[in-house]
Amino acid sequence: MTAHDEEYRSLLRHSLMATGSCIVAVVICYFWVDRGVAFFVYDHHINKIEVFRWLTGPPPEVQNWAALMLTILIVRRAWGPFLRWQKVLLVACISLIVADDFRISLGDVFGRYWPETWTHDNPSLIGTGTYGFHPFQRGDDIGSSPSGHACRILGFAGVWMIAMPGSRVVATVLAAPMLVSLVAMNYHFVSDVIAGSVLGALIAMYATYLARLQIPCEYSGYARAVKPEQLT
């Protein structure tokens, strides 16, 4: 067994543990947290606070610009090896796009109803009293889980947090308010945000591993440091 094989198996074990923990958290929130929080937000008009609405804007905007950024970086590579941050940005953009595709597929599998009715008369907990899942049904009207915004946030920021540990504080400060805003606007249930965050983080983990980005051993149990010349 090679070192890479052992690294990958360790990564898979971590992924399975994270997935298991996520499932437990989602089940707990589904039965005892989601409805209470959604009604609290609605009753106290928290979703009328404009700053929360503004905080939900950046994730889809970053995705909209990701393809252009990838194009620029691909052209830039013709003039020499990437700088460290450039390769991390490249992988982060790819991770974001892949994460959102995963989210769309899983949204169709789960078919969860939304907290509120906000488009095309979608069934919702507050709008129509509809709560739960309608598996294997396609459409934005039943695609609340996992959260696409949360998946994008962690898919992008997760790469920076893993590959460049020095960016973790900044990434956390930027990401946390956006995740909270999804619940504060009643765009998603708490469990939707948890599921989307875990999904995005898992995609980011595999993206950094497959790209062989340097991940110091003190920050990770599954990856080893890679020599700088291997990063180009």
Secondary structure as UniProt FT lines:
FT   HELIX           3..32
FT   HELIX           34..43
FT   TURN            44..45
FT   HELIX           46..48
FT   HELIX           50..55
FT   HELIX           58..76
FT   HELIX           77..79
FT   HELIX           84..110
FT   TURN            120..121
FT   HELIX           125..128
FT   TURN            135..136
FT   HELIX           140..142
FT   HELIX           148..163
FT   HELIX           165..167
FT   HELIX           168..184
FT   TURN            185..186
FT   HELIX           190..210
FT   TURN            211..212
FT   HELIX           217..219
FT   HELIX           228..231
//
